[in-house]
Amino acid sequence: MRFNLAIILAFPFVLIAFFAGSYMVRWVAVLIAGVILLAFVLEETEFPYLPRRRGNVRKKKTDVERLTDIIKMARKRTIARQILSDAILEIYEILEDNREKAKARTREIFTSLPEGNFLDNLENAIKRVEADVNENRRSSRKGE
């Protein structure tokens, strides 16, 4: 209803713009009609909202689900293994002040693991990282 009112108010100026003899009068009428329509559009015209279809909406994965997918891919792919080693490197970078020490500890963990089942090796690596984290916590508490 409100939008129709804007058209009704602007309609006389549109008629003047078409039928007026003077070029200047036409442009003034067009500008007035444009301002009226713009004021109504900006003031209260609501645009219809189109909700997404449920089929198109993806469920967002949690960090645990993403990490689980990476571990599944790491059985066969070297890039996923690199992602896991980078995650372990980030843990050691938080623990260590020196980035080179963190890289050395990460390399040490992965080179000391025997060849074989990747998941068993990953589990052993995570246990070693967990032990290092706990050791770092204990040493930081004693320092306080």
The first five atom37 places (N, CA, C, CB, O) and aatype in JSON, in Angstrom:
{
  "aatype": [12, 1, 13, 2, 10, 0, 9, 9, 10, 0, 13, 14, 13, 19, 10, 9, 0, 13, 13, 0, 7, 15, 18, 12, 19, 1, 17, 19, 0, 19, 10, 9, 0, 7, 19, 9, 10, 10, 0, 13, 19, 10, 6, 6, 16, 6, 13, 14, 18, 10, 14, 1, 1, 1, 7, 2, 19, 1, 11, 11, 11, 16, 3, 19, 6, 1, 10, 16, 3, 9, 9, 11, 12, 0, 1, 11, 1, 16, 9, 0, 1, 5, 9, 10, 15, 3, 0, 9, 10, 6, 9, 18, 6, 9, 10, 6, 3, 2, 1, 6, 11, 0, 11, 0, 1, 16, 1, 6, 9, 13, 16, 15, 10, 14, 6, 7, 2, 13, 10, 3, 2, 10, 6, 2, 0, 9, 11, 1, 19, 6, 0, 3, 19, 2, 6, 2, 1, 1, 15, 15, 1, 11, 7, 6],
  "atom_mask": [
    [1, 1, 1, 1, 1],
    [1, 1, 1, 1, 1],
    [1, 1, 1, 1, 1],
    [1, 1, 1, 1, 1],
    [1, 1, 1, 1, 1],
    [1, 1, 1, 1, 1],
    [1, 1, 1, 1, 1],
    [1, 1, 1, 1, 1],
    [1, 1, 1, 1, 1],
    [1, 1, 1, 1, 1],
    [1, 1, 1, 1, 1],
    [1, 1, 1, 1, 1],
    [1, 1, 1, 1, 1],
    [1, 1, 1, 1, 1],
    [1, 1, 1, 1, 1],
    [1, 1, 1, 1, 1],
    [1, 1, 1, 1, 1],
    [1, 1, 1, 1, 1],
    [1, 1, 1, 1, 1],
    [1, 1, 1, 1, 1],
    [1, 1, 1, 0, 1],
    [1, 1, 1, 1, 1],
    [1, 1, 1, 1, 1],
    [1, 1, 1, 1, 1],
    [1, 1, 1, 1, 1],
    [1, 1, 1, 1, 1],
    [1, 1, 1, 1, 1],
    [1, 1, 1, 1, 1],
    [1, 1, 1, 1, 1],
    [1, 1, 1, 1, 1],
    [1, 1, 1, 1, 1],
    [1, 1, 1, 1, 1],
    [1, 1, 1, 1, 1],
    [1, 1, 1, 0, 1],
    [1, 1, 1, 1, 1],
    [1, 1, 1, 1, 1],
    [1, 1, 1, 1, 1],
    [1, 1, 1, 1, 1],
    [1, 1, 1, 1, 1],
    [1, 1, 1, 1, 1],
    [1, 1, 1, 1, 1],
    [1, 1, 1, 1, 1],
    [1, 1, 1, 1, 1],
    [1, 1, 1, 1, 1],
    [1, 1, 1, 1, 1],
    [1, 1, 1, 1, 1],
    [1, 1, 1, 1, 1],
    [1, 1, 1, 1, 1],
    [1, 1, 1, 1, 1],
    [1, 1, 1, 1, 1],
    [1, 1, 1, 1, 1],
    [1, 1, 1, 1, 1],
    [1, 1, 1, 1, 1],
    [1, 1, 1, 1, 1],
    [1, 1, 1, 0, 1],
    [1, 1, 1, 1, 1],
    [1, 1, 1, 1, 1],
    [1, 1, 1, 1, 1],
    [1, 1, 1, 1, 1],
    [1, 1, 1, 1, 1],
    [1, 1, 1, 1, 1],
    [1, 1, 1, 1, 1],
    [1, 1, 1, 1, 1],
    [1, 1, 1, 1, 1],
    [1, 1, 1, 1, 1],
    [1, 1, 1, 1, 1],
    [1, 1, 1, 1, 1],
    [1, 1, 1, 1, 1],
    [1, 1, 1, 1, 1],
    [1, 1, 1, 1, 1],
    [1, 1, 1, 1, 1],
    [1, 1, 1, 1, 1],
    [1, 1, 1, 1, 1],
    [1, 1, 1, 1, 1],
    [1, 1, 1, 1, 1],
    [1, 1, 1, 1, 1],
    [1, 1, 1, 1, 1],
    [1, 1, 1, 1, 1],
    [1, 1, 1, 1, 1],
    [1, 1, 1, 1, 1],
    [1, 1, 1, 1, 1],
    [1, 1, 1, 1, 1],
    [1, 1, 1, 1, 1],
    [1, 1, 1, 1, 1],
    [1, 1, 1, 1, 1],
    [1, 1, 1, 1, 1],
    [1, 1, 1, 1, 1],
    [1, 1, 1, 1, 1],
    [1, 1, 1, 1, 1],
    [1, 1, 1, 1, 1],
    [1, 1, 1, 1, 1],
    [1, 1, 1, 1, 1],
    [1, 1, 1, 1, 1],
    [1, 1, 1, 1, 1],
    [1, 1, 1, 1, 1],
    [1, 1, 1, 1, 1],
    [1, 1, 1, 1, 1],
    [1, 1, 1, 1, 1],
    [1, 1, 1, 1, 1],
    [1, 1, 1, 1, 1],
    [1, 1, 1, 1, 1],
    [1, 1, 1, 1, 1],
    [1, 1, 1, 1, 1],
    [1, 1, 1, 1, 1],
    [1, 1, 1, 1, 1],
    [1, 1, 1, 1, 1],
    [1, 1, 1, 1, 1],
    [1, 1, 1, 1, 1],
    [1, 1, 1, 1, 1],
    [1, 1, 1, 1, 1],
    [1, 1, 1, 1, 1],
    [1, 1, 1, 1, 1],
    [1, 1, 1, 1, 1],
    [1, 1, 1, 1, 1],
    [1, 1, 1, 1, 1],
    [1, 1, 1, 0, 1],
    [1, 1, 1, 1, 1],
    [1, 1, 1, 1, 1],
    [1, 1, 1, 1, 1],
    [1, 1, 1, 1, 1],
    [1, 1, 1, 1, 1],
    [1, 1, 1, 1, 1],
    [1, 1, 1, 1, 1],
    [1, 1, 1, 1, 1],
    [1, 1, 1, 1, 1],
    [1, 1, 1, 1, 1],
    [1, 1, 1, 1, 1],
    [1, 1, 1, 1, 1],
    [1, 1, 1, 1, 1],
    [1, 1, 1, 1, 1],
    [1, 1, 1, 1, 1],
    [1, 1, 1, 1, 1],
    [1, 1, 1, 1, 1],
    [1, 1, 1, 1, 1],
    [1, 1, 1, 1, 1],
    [1, 1, 1, 1, 1],
    [1, 1, 1, 1, 1],
    [1, 1, 1, 1, 1],
    [1, 1, 1, 1, 1],
    [1, 1, 1, 1, 1],
    [1, 1, 1, 1, 1],
    [1, 1, 1, 1, 1],
    [1, 1, 1, 0, 1],
    [1, 1, 1, 1, 1]
  ],
  "atom_positions": [
    [[0.83, -1.19, 0.0], [0.0, 0.0, 0.0], [0.87, 1.25, 0.0], [-0.94, 0.0, 1.21], [0.6, 2.22, -0.7]],
    [[1.92, 1.21, 0.8], [2.79, 2.38, 0.92], [3.5, 2.66, -0.41], [3.82, 2.17, 2.04], [3.67, 3.82, -0.8]],
    [[3.91, 1.6, -1.09], [4.62, 1.78, -2.36], [3.68, 2.34, -3.42], [5.22, 0.44, -2.83], [4.1, 3.14, -4.26]],
    [[2.41, 1.93, -3.39], [1.43, 2.47, -4.34], [1.22, 3.96, -4.1], [0.1, 1.72, -4.23], [1.01, 4.72, -5.05]],
    [[1.26, 4.39, -2.85], [1.12, 5.8, -2.52], [2.27, 6.6, -3.13], [1.08, 6.0, -1.0], [2.06, 7.71, -3.61]],
    [[3.47, 6.04, -3.11], [4.62, 6.72, -3.7], [4.43, 6.89, -5.2], [5.91, 5.95, -3.41], [4.77, 7.93, -5.76]],
    [[3.9, 5.88, -5.84], [3.67, 5.97, -7.29], [2.6, 7.01, -7.59], [3.25, 4.59, -7.86], [2.71, 7.76, -8.56]],
    [[1.57, 7.06, -6.75], [0.5, 8.05, -6.96], [1.03, 9.46, -6.78], [-0.68, 7.79, -5.99], [0.67, 10.37, -7.54]],
    [[1.89, 9.66, -5.77], [2.45, 11.0, -5.55], [3.42, 11.41, -6.65], [3.16, 11.04, -4.2], [3.51, 12.59, -6.99]],
    [[4.14, 10.47, -7.2], [5.13, 10.8, -8.23], [4.51, 10.88, -9.62], [6.23, 9.77, -8.23], [5.11, 11.45, -10.53]],
    [[3.32, 10.31, -9.79], [2.7, 10.24, -11.11], [2.47, 11.61, -11.76], [1.38, 9.51, -11.01], [2.74, 11.75, -12.95]],
    [[1.99, 12.63, -11.04], [1.82, 13.94, -11.7], [3.13, 14.52, -12.22], [1.19, 14.94, -10.73], [3.16, 15.15, -13.28]],
    [[4.21, 14.3, -11.5], [5.5, 14.82, -11.96], [6.01, 14.05, -13.18], [6.53, 14.75, -10.83], [6.69, 14.61, -14.04]],
    [[5.67, 12.78, -13.24], [6.03, 11.98, -14.41], [5.25, 12.49, -15.63], [5.75, 10.47, -14.17], [5.79, 12.58, -16.73]],
    [[3.97, 12.8, -15.43], [3.17, 13.35, -16.53], [3.73, 14.69, -17.0], [1.7, 13.52, -16.1], [3.8, 14.95, -18.2]],
    [[4.11, 15.53, -16.05], [4.71, 16.82, -16.41], [5.99, 16.6, -17.2], [4.99, 17.68, -15.15], [6.28, 17.31, -18.16]],
    [[6.78, 15.59, -16.77], [8.04, 15.32, -17.45], [7.81, 14.9, -18.9], [8.82, 14.23, -16.71], [8.64, 15.2, -19.76]],
    [[6.7, 14.22, -19.18], [6.43, 13.78, -20.55], [5.79, 14.88, -21.41], [5.54, 12.57, -20.54], [6.1, 15.01, -22.59]],
    [[4.9, 15.65, -20.81], [4.08, 16.55, -21.63], [4.47, 18.02, -21.54], [2.66, 16.39, -21.25], [3.92, 18.84, -22.27]],
    [[5.38, 18.38, -20.67], [5.75, 19.8, -20.56], [6.54, 20.21, -21.79], [6.59, 20.06, -19.27], [7.25, 19.41, -22.39]],
    [[6.39, 21.47, -22.18], [7.05, 21.95, -23.38], [8.49, 22.33, -23.14], [0.0, 0.0, 0.0], [9.33, 22.16, -24.03]],
    [[8.8, 22.83, -21.99], [10.14, 23.32, -21.72], [11.05, 22.18, -21.25], [10.1, 24.45, -20.66], [10.66, 21.33, -20.45]],
    [[12.26, 22.19, -21.76], [13.24, 21.17, -21.39], [13.58, 21.25, -19.9], [14.52, 21.33, -22.24], [13.73, 20.22, -19.25]],
    [[13.7, 22.45, -19.37], [14.05, 22.65, -17.97], [12.93, 22.15, -17.05], [14.34, 24.13, -17.7], [13.21, 21.54, -16.02]],
    [[11.69, 22.4, -17.4], [10.55, 21.95, -16.6], [10.5, 20.43, -16.57], [9.21, 22.52, -17.15], [10.2, 19.83, -15.54]],
    [[10.79, 19.81, -17.69], [10.81, 18.34, -17.74], [11.84, 17.77, -16.76], [11.11, 17.86, -19.17], [11.53, 16.86, -16.0]],
    [[13.05, 18.32, -16.79], [14.1, 17.8, -15.9], [13.78, 18.04, -14.43], [15.44, 18.43, -16.25], [14.05, 17.18, -13.59]],
    [[13.22, 19.16, -14.11], [12.83, 19.44, -12.71], [11.76, 18.45, -12.27], [12.31, 20.9, -12.56], [11.81, 17.95, -11.15]],
    [[10.79, 18.15, -13.13], [9.73, 17.19, -12.8], [10.32, 15.79, -12.61], [8.65, 17.18, -13.9], [9.9, 15.07, -11.7]],
    [[11.26, 15.4, -13.45], [11.9, 14.09, -13.31], [12.67, 14.01, -11.99], [12.85, 13.81, -14.5], [12.61, 13.0, -11.29]],
    [[13.38, 15.07, -11.65], [14.13, 15.07, -10.4], [13.21, 15.0, -9.18], [15.0, 16.32, -10.31], [13.5, 14.28, -8.23]],
    [[12.11, 15.74, -9.2], [11.16, 15.69, -8.08], [10.54, 14.31, -7.95], [10.05, 16.76, -8.25], [10.44, 13.77, -6.85]],
    [[10.13, 13.71, -9.08], [9.56, 12.36, -9.05], [10.59, 11.36, -8.53], [9.07, 11.94, -10.45], [10.25, 10.47, -7.75]],
    [[11.83, 11.51, -8.96], [12.89, 10.6, -8.49], [13.14, 10.73, -7.01], [0.0, 0.0, 0.0], [13.34, 9.73, -6.32]],
    [[13.13, 11.96, -6.49], [13.35, 12.17, -5.05], [12.19, 11.58, -4.25], [13.49, 13.68, -4.73], [12.42, 10.95, -3.21]],
    [[10.97, 11.77, -4.71], [9.81, 11.2, -4.0], [9.91, 9.68, -3.96], [8.49, 11.63, -4.69], [9.73, 9.07, -2.9]],
    [[10.18, 9.07, -5.1], [10.28, 7.6, -5.13], [11.44, 7.1, -4.29], [10.43, 7.12, -6.57], [11.31, 6.1, -3.59]],
    [[12.57, 7.77, -4.36], [13.73, 7.35, -3.57], [13.44, 7.47, -2.07], [14.95, 8.19, -3.93], [13.83, 6.6, -1.29]],
    [[12.75, 8.55, -1.67], [12.42, 8.72, -0.25], [11.53, 7.59, 0.24], [11.73, 10.07, -0.03], [11.74, 7.08, 1.33]],
    [[10.54, 7.21, -0.55], [9.67, 6.12, -0.13], [10.39, 4.77, -0.12], [8.46, 6.05, -1.04], [10.17, 3.95, 0.77]],
    [[11.24, 4.56, -1.09], [11.97, 3.29, -1.14], [12.91, 3.17, 0.05], [12.76, 3.17, -2.46], [12.98, 2.12, 0.68]],
    [[13.63, 4.24, 0.35], [14.58, 4.18, 1.45], [13.89, 4.19, 2.81], [15.54, 5.35, 1.37], [14.43, 3.67, 3.78]],
    [[12.7, 4.76, 2.88], [12.04, 4.88, 4.17], [11.39, 3.58, 4.63], [11.0, 5.97, 4.1], [11.66, 3.11, 5.73]],
    [[10.54, 3.0, 3.8], [9.76, 1.89, 4.34], [9.56, 0.7, 3.43], [8.47, 2.38, 4.72], [8.88, -0.25, 3.82]],
    [[10.08, 0.69, 2.29], [9.88, -0.46, 1.43], [10.75, -1.6, 1.9], [10.18, -0.11, -0.04], [11.97, -1.46, 2.02]],
    [[10.12, -2.72, 2.18], [10.86, -3.89, 2.62], [10.97, -4.86, 1.45], [10.16, -4.57, 3.85], [10.0, -5.13, 0.74]],
    [[12.17, -5.35, 1.27], [12.39, -6.3, 0.2], [12.07, -7.7, 0.71], [13.84, -6.22, -0.33], [12.43, -8.04, 1.84]],
    [[11.42, -8.5, -0.1], [11.08, -9.85, 0.38], [12.34, -10.67, 0.59], [10.13, -10.56, -0.62], [13.27, -10.63, -0.21]],
    [[12.35, -11.41, 1.66], [13.49, -12.26, 2.01], [13.22, -13.66, 1.5], [13.75, -12.26, 3.54], [12.18, -14.26, 1.8]],
    [[14.13, -14.18, 0.73], [14.0, -15.53, 0.23], [14.83, -16.46, 1.1], [14.43, -15.63, -1.25], [16.06, -16.43, 1.03]],
    [[14.18, -17.26, 1.92], [14.96, -18.16, 2.78], [15.63, -19.25, 1.96], [14.06, -18.79, 3.86], [15.15, -19.65, 0.9]],
    [[16.75, -19.72, 2.48], [17.47, -20.8, 1.79], [16.67, -22.09, 1.9], [18.89, -20.99, 2.38], [15.95, -22.34, 2.87]],
    [[16.83, -22.88, 0.9], [16.21, -24.2, 0.96], [17.01, -25.07, 1.89], [16.1, -24.83, -0.45], [18.23, -24.94, 1.99]],
    [[16.35, -25.94, 2.54], [17.02, -26.8, 3.52], [18.04, -27.73, 2.86], [16.0, -27.62, 4.28], [19.02, -28.12, 3.49]],
    [[17.82, -28.08, 1.63], [18.75, -28.97, 0.94], [20.08, -28.31, 0.63], [0.0, 0.0, 0.0], [21.1, -28.98, 0.53]],
    [[20.08, -26.99, 0.46], [21.3, -26.28, 0.11], [22.14, -25.91, 1.31], [20.96, -25.05, -0.66], [23.32, -25.58, 1.16]],
    [[21.57, -25.94, 2.48], [22.29, -25.53, 3.68], [23.15, -26.7, 4.15], [21.32, -25.07, 4.8], [22.66, -27.8, 4.41]],
    [[24.45, -26.43, 4.27], [25.36, -27.46, 4.75], [25.5, -27.35, 6.26], [26.73, -27.34, 4.07], [25.51, -26.26, 6.83]],
    [[25.61, -28.48, 6.87], [25.87, -28.49, 8.31], [27.35, -28.2, 8.5], [25.46, -29.87, 8.96], [28.21, -28.84, 7.89]],
    [[27.64, -27.24, 9.36], [29.04, -26.88, 9.58], [29.7, -27.95, 10.42], [29.15, -25.5, 10.26], [29.14, -28.44, 11.4]],
    [[30.92, -28.3, 10.02], [31.65, -29.32, 10.74], [32.38, -28.7, 11.92], [32.64, -30.04, 9.81], [32.85, -27.57, 11.86]],
    [[32.47, -29.47, 12.98], [33.24, -29.03, 14.13], [34.71, -29.34, 13.86], [32.75, -29.7, 15.45], [35.05, -30.05, 12.92]],
    [[35.57, -28.8, 14.71], [37.01, -29.06, 14.55], [37.33, -30.54, 14.73], [37.81, -28.23, 15.56], [38.22, -31.07, 14.06]],
    [[36.6, -31.19, 15.61], [36.85, -32.62, 15.84], [36.49, -33.42, 14.59], [36.03, -33.13, 17.05], [37.23, -34.33, 14.2]],
    [[35.37, -33.09, 13.95], [34.98, -33.8, 12.73], [35.99, -33.57, 11.61], [33.59, -33.37, 12.28], [36.32, -34.49, 10.86]],
    [[36.48, -32.33, 11.49], [37.49, -32.04, 10.47], [38.76, -32.83, 10.72], [37.8, -30.54, 10.43], [39.33, -33.42, 9.8]],
    [[39.19, -32.86, 11.98], [40.41, -33.59, 12.31], [40.23, -35.09, 12.09], [40.81, -33.32, 13.76], [41.16, -35.77, 11.65]],
    [[39.04, -35.59, 12.38], [38.76, -37.01, 12.12], [38.87, -37.31, 10.63], [37.37, -37.38, 12.64], [39.43, -38.34, 10.24]],
    [[38.33, -36.43, 9.8], [38.43, -36.62, 8.34], [39.89, -36.58, 7.88], [37.61, -35.55, 7.6], [40.29, -37.36, 7.01]],
    [[40.67, -35.68, 8.46], [42.09, -35.58, 8.08], [42.83, -36.85, 8.47], [42.75, -34.35, 8.74], [43.66, -37.34, 7.71]],
    [[42.52, -37.38, 9.65], [43.18, -38.62, 10.08], [42.8, -39.78, 9.16], [42.8, -38.96, 11.55], [43.64, -40.61, 8.83]],
    [[41.54, -39.83, 8.74], [41.13, -40.89, 7.81], [41.87, -40.76, 6.48], [39.61, -40.84, 7.58], [42.27, -41.76, 5.89]],
    [[42.04, -39.52, 6.01], [42.75, -39.31, 4.75], [44.24, -39.58, 4.89], [42.52, -37.89, 4.25], [44.9, -39.94, 3.92]],
    [[44.77, -39.4, 6.1], [46.21, -39.53, 6.31], [46.68, -40.97, 6.19], [46.58, -39.0, 7.67], [47.88, -41.21, 6.06]],
    [[45.79, -41.92, 6.22], [46.19, -43.32, 6.04], [46.85, -43.53, 4.68], [44.97, -44.25, 6.19], [47.77, -44.33, 4.54]],
    [[46.35, -42.81, 3.67], [46.82, -43.05, 2.3], [47.54, -41.85, 1.69], [45.67, -43.43, 1.43], [48.32, -42.02, 0.76]],
    [[47.29, -40.66, 2.18], [47.79, -39.46, 1.5], [48.86, -38.76, 2.32], [46.65, -38.5, 1.21], [48.75, -38.64, 3.54]],
    [[49.89, -38.31, 1.64], [51.01, -37.66, 2.34], [50.68, -36.23, 2.74], [52.25, -37.67, 1.45], [51.22, -35.73, 3.73]],
    [[49.8, -35.57, 2.01], [49.45, -34.19, 2.37], [48.71, -34.16, 3.69], [48.6, -33.53, 1.27], [48.95, -33.28, 4.52]],
    [[47.81, -35.11, 3.91], [47.1, -35.17, 5.18], [48.08, -35.48, 6.32], [45.99, -36.24, 5.14], [47.92, -34.97, 7.43]],
    [[49.08, -36.3, 6.04], [50.1, -36.57, 7.06], [50.88, -35.3, 7.37], [51.07, -37.68, 6.6], [51.23, -35.04, 8.52]],
    [[51.14, -34.51, 6.35], [51.84, -33.24, 6.57], [50.99, -32.29, 7.4], [52.2, -32.59, 5.22], [51.52, -31.56, 8.24]],
    [[49.68, -32.29, 7.18], [48.79, -31.45, 7.98], [48.86, -31.86, 9.45], [47.34, -31.54, 7.46], [48.9, -31.0, 10.33]],
    [[48.87, -33.16, 9.7], [48.96, -33.64, 11.09], [50.3, -33.27, 11.71], [48.75, -35.15, 11.15], [50.36, -32.88, 12.87]],
    [[51.37, -33.4, 10.95], [52.68, -33.03, 11.51], [52.76, -31.53, 11.75], [53.82, -33.48, 10.56], [53.41, -31.09, 12.7]],
    [[52.1, -30.73, 10.91], [52.05, -29.29, 11.15], [51.25, -28.96, 12.41], [51.43, -28.57, 9.94], [51.58, -28.02, 13.13]],
    [[50.19, -29.73, 12.66], [49.42, -29.51, 13.89], [50.26, -29.82, 15.12], [48.14, -30.38, 13.89], [50.2, -29.1, 16.12]],
    [[51.04, -30.88, 15.04], [51.93, -31.21, 16.16], [53.02, -30.15, 16.29], [52.57, -32.61, 15.97], [53.41, -29.79, 17.4]],
    [[53.51, -29.66, 15.16], [54.51, -28.58, 15.19], [53.94, -27.33, 15.87], [54.97, -28.24, 13.75], [54.65, -26.66, 16.62]],
    [[52.68, -27.01, 15.61], [52.05, -25.86, 16.26], [52.01, -26.04, 17.77], [50.64, -25.64, 15.71], [52.2, -25.08, 18.52]],
    [[51.75, -27.25, 18.21], [51.74, -27.52, 19.66], [53.11, -27.25, 20.25], [51.3, -28.98, 19.96], [53.23, -26.6, 21.29]],
    [[54.14, -27.74, 19.59], [55.49, -27.52, 20.1], [55.92, -26.07, 19.98], [56.48, -28.42, 19.36], [56.72, -25.59, 20.8]],
    [[55.42, -25.36, 18.99], [55.75, -23.93, 18.89], [55.15, -23.15, 20.05], [55.24, -23.36, 17.56], [55.74, -22.17, 20.51]],
    [[54.0, -23.59, 20.53], [53.41, -22.94, 21.7], [54.24, -23.24, 22.95], [51.96, -23.41, 21.91], [54.43, -22.38, 23.8]],
    [[54.74, -24.48, 23.04], [55.52, -24.88, 24.22], [56.92, -24.28, 24.22], [55.61, -26.39, 24.29], [57.42, -23.87, 25.26]],
    [[57.54, -24.22, 23.05], [58.93, -23.78, 22.95], [59.01, -22.3, 22.61], [59.68, -24.6, 21.9], [58.11, -21.74, 22.0]],
    [[60.1, -21.69, 23.02], [60.35, -20.3, 22.63], [60.99, -20.23, 21.25], [61.24, -19.6, 23.67], [60.79, -19.27, 20.51]],
    [[61.75, -21.24, 20.92], [62.51, -21.26, 19.68], [61.8, -22.14, 18.65], [63.95, -21.77, 19.92], [61.45, -23.28, 18.94]],
    [[61.57, -21.6, 17.47], [60.88, -22.36, 16.41], [61.73, -23.53, 15.93], [60.55, -21.43, 15.23], [61.19, -24.59, 15.6]],
    [[63.04, -23.36, 15.88], [63.91, -24.44, 15.41], [63.87, -25.63, 16.37], [65.36, -23.94, 15.25], [63.91, -26.78, 15.93]],
    [[63.8, -25.36, 17.67], [63.68, -26.46, 18.63], [62.36, -27.21, 18.43], [63.77, -25.93, 20.08], [62.31, -28.44, 18.52]],
    [[61.31, -26.46, 18.14], [60.01, -27.08, 17.92], [60.05, -27.97, 16.67], [58.91, -26.01, 17.77], [59.51, -29.08, 16.68]],
    [[60.69, -27.48, 15.61], [60.8, -28.3, 14.39], [61.62, -29.56, 14.67], [61.45, -27.49, 13.25], [61.29, -30.64, 14.19]],
    [[62.7, -29.4, 15.44], [63.55, -30.55, 15.75], [62.79, -31.59, 16.56], [64.81, -30.1, 16.51], [62.91, -32.79, 16.31]],
    [[62.0, -31.14, 17.53], [61.22, -32.09, 18.34], [60.17, -32.81, 17.49], [60.54, -31.37, 19.52], [59.93, -34.0, 17.67]],
    [[59.55, -32.08, 16.59], [58.56, -32.71, 15.72], [59.2, -33.74, 14.81], [57.82, -31.65, 14.89], [58.69, -34.84, 14.65]],
    [[60.34, -33.38, 14.21], [61.06, -34.33, 13.36], [61.48, -35.56, 14.16], [62.29, -33.67, 12.72], [61.39, -36.69, 13.68]],
    [[61.94, -35.32, 15.38], [62.39, -36.42, 16.24], [61.25, -37.39, 16.51], [62.95, -35.88, 17.56], [61.44, -38.61, 16.5]],
    [[60.07, -36.86, 16.76], [58.92, -37.73, 17.03], [58.6, -38.59, 15.82], [57.69, -36.89, 17.43], [58.4, -39.8, 15.95]],
    [[58.54, -37.98, 14.65], [58.14, -38.74, 13.47], [59.24, -39.67, 12.95], [57.72, -37.8, 12.38], [58.93, -40.7, 12.35]],
    [[60.5, -39.34, 13.17], [61.57, -40.24, 12.71], [61.78, -41.4, 13.67], [62.87, -39.47, 12.54], [62.24, -42.46, 13.26]],
    [[61.46, -41.21, 14.94], [61.67, -42.29, 15.91], [60.57, -43.34, 15.86], [61.77, -41.72, 17.3], [60.72, -44.41, 16.44]],
    [[59.47, -43.04, 15.19], [58.39, -44.01, 15.1], [58.73, -45.09, 14.08], [57.06, -43.32, 14.72], [59.28, -44.8, 13.02]],
    [[58.42, -46.34, 14.41], [58.71, -47.41, 13.46], [57.74, -47.37, 12.28], [58.64, -48.78, 14.16], [56.63, -46.85, 12.39]],
    [[58.18, -47.92, 11.16], [57.31, -48.01, 9.99], [56.22, -49.03, 10.29], [58.11, -48.41, 8.71], [56.44, -49.99, 11.03]],
    [[55.06, -48.83, 9.71], [53.98, -49.77, 9.93], [52.64, -49.06, 9.89], [0.0, 0.0, 0.0], [52.42, -48.17, 9.08]],
    [[51.77, -49.48, 10.77], [50.42, -48.94, 10.8], [50.45, -47.45, 11.17], [49.55, -49.73, 11.8], [50.98, -47.07, 12.21]],
    [[49.89, -46.64, 10.31], [49.94, -45.19, 10.52], [49.18, -44.78, 11.77], [49.39, -44.47, 9.31], [49.64, -43.91, 12.51]],
    [[48.02, -45.38, 12.0], [47.22, -44.98, 13.15], [47.92, -45.3, 14.47], [45.86, -45.66, 13.11], [47.84, -44.52, 15.42]],
    [[48.6, -46.44, 14.53], [49.36, -46.77, 15.74], [50.5, -45.77, 15.94], [49.92, -48.21, 15.67], [50.75, -45.32, 17.06]],
    [[51.19, -45.44, 14.87], [52.27, -44.46, 14.96], [51.74, -43.09, 15.39], [53.0, -44.34, 13.61], [52.37, -42.39, 16.18]],
    [[50.59, -42.71, 14.85], [50.0, -41.43, 15.23], [49.6, -41.43, 16.7], [48.78, -41.12, 14.35], [49.79, -40.44, 17.4]],
    [[49.06, -42.53, 17.15], [48.69, -42.64, 18.57], [49.92, -42.52, 19.46], [47.97, -43.98, 18.84], [49.87, -41.83, 20.48]],
    [[51.01, -43.17, 19.09], [52.25, -43.06, 19.87], [52.79, -41.63, 19.84], [53.32, -44.04, 19.32], [53.28, -41.13, 20.86]],
    [[52.7, -40.98, 18.69], [53.17, -39.6, 18.59], [52.34, -38.68, 19.48], [53.13, -39.12, 17.13], [52.88, -37.79, 20.13]],
    [[51.05, -38.9, 19.5], [50.17, -38.06, 20.33], [50.45, -38.29, 21.81], [48.69, -38.34, 20.01], [50.4, -37.36, 22.6]],
    [[50.74, -39.54, 22.17], [51.09, -39.81, 23.58], [52.37, -39.09, 23.96], [51.25, -41.33, 23.81], [52.48, -38.56, 25.07]],
    [[53.35, -39.07, 23.05], [54.6, -38.37, 23.36], [54.37, -36.87, 23.47], [55.65, -38.66, 22.28], [54.95, -36.21, 24.33]],
    [[53.54, -36.33, 22.6], [53.22, -34.9, 22.66], [52.5, -34.59, 23.97], [52.36, -34.47, 21.45], [52.78, -33.59, 24.62]],
    [[51.57, -35.46, 24.35], [50.84, -35.26, 25.6], [51.79, -35.29, 26.79], [49.76, -36.32, 25.76], [51.65, -34.49, 27.72]],
    [[52.74, -36.21, 26.78], [53.72, -36.27, 27.87], [54.57, -35.0, 27.91], [54.63, -37.5, 27.71], [54.86, -34.48, 28.99]],
    [[54.96, -34.49, 26.75], [55.74, -33.25, 26.71], [54.92, -32.06, 27.21], [56.23, -32.98, 25.29], [55.45, -31.19, 27.9]],
    [[53.65, -32.02, 26.87], [52.79, -30.93, 27.33], [52.64, -30.98, 28.85], [51.41, -31.0, 26.65], [52.73, -29.96, 29.52]],
    [[52.39, -32.19, 29.38], [52.26, -32.33, 30.83], [53.56, -31.96, 31.54], [51.85, -33.76, 31.2], [53.53, -31.32, 32.59]],
    [[54.69, -32.35, 30.97], [55.99, -32.02, 31.55], [56.2, -30.51, 31.55], [57.13, -32.72, 30.79], [56.72, -29.94, 32.51]],
    [[55.81, -29.87, 30.48], [55.95, -28.42, 30.38], [55.06, -27.72, 31.4], [55.61, -27.94, 28.96], [55.47, -26.72, 31.99]],
    [[53.85, -28.23, 31.63], [52.95, -27.65, 32.63], [53.56, -27.76, 34.02], [51.59, -28.34, 32.6], [53.54, -26.8, 34.8]],
    [[54.09, -28.94, 34.33], [54.68, -29.14, 35.67], [55.86, -28.21, 35.88], [55.13, -30.61, 35.85], [56.01, -27.63, 36.96]],
    [[56.69, -28.06, 34.86], [57.86, -27.19, 35.02], [57.45, -25.72, 35.13], [58.82, -27.38, 33.84], [58.12, -24.95, 35.82]],
    [[56.38, -25.33, 34.46], [55.93, -23.94, 34.56], [55.28, -23.67, 35.92], [54.94, -23.6, 33.43], [55.39, -22.56, 36.44]],
    [[54.62, -24.66, 36.51], [54.03, -24.49, 37.84], [55.1, -24.39, 38.91], [53.07, -25.64, 38.16], [54.96, -23.63, 39.87]],
    [[56.18, -25.17, 38.76], [57.26, -25.12, 39.74], [57.99, -23.78, 39.67], [58.25, -26.27, 39.5], [58.51, -23.31, 40.68]],
    [[58.01, -23.18, 38.51], [58.7, -21.9, 38.33], [57.94, -20.74, 38.96], [0.0, 0.0, 0.0], [58.54, -19.69, 39.21]],
    [[56.65, -20.9, 39.22], [55.85, -19.79, 39.77], [56.04, -19.63, 41.24], [54.4, -20.0, 39.49], [55.43, -18.75, 41.85]]
  ]
}
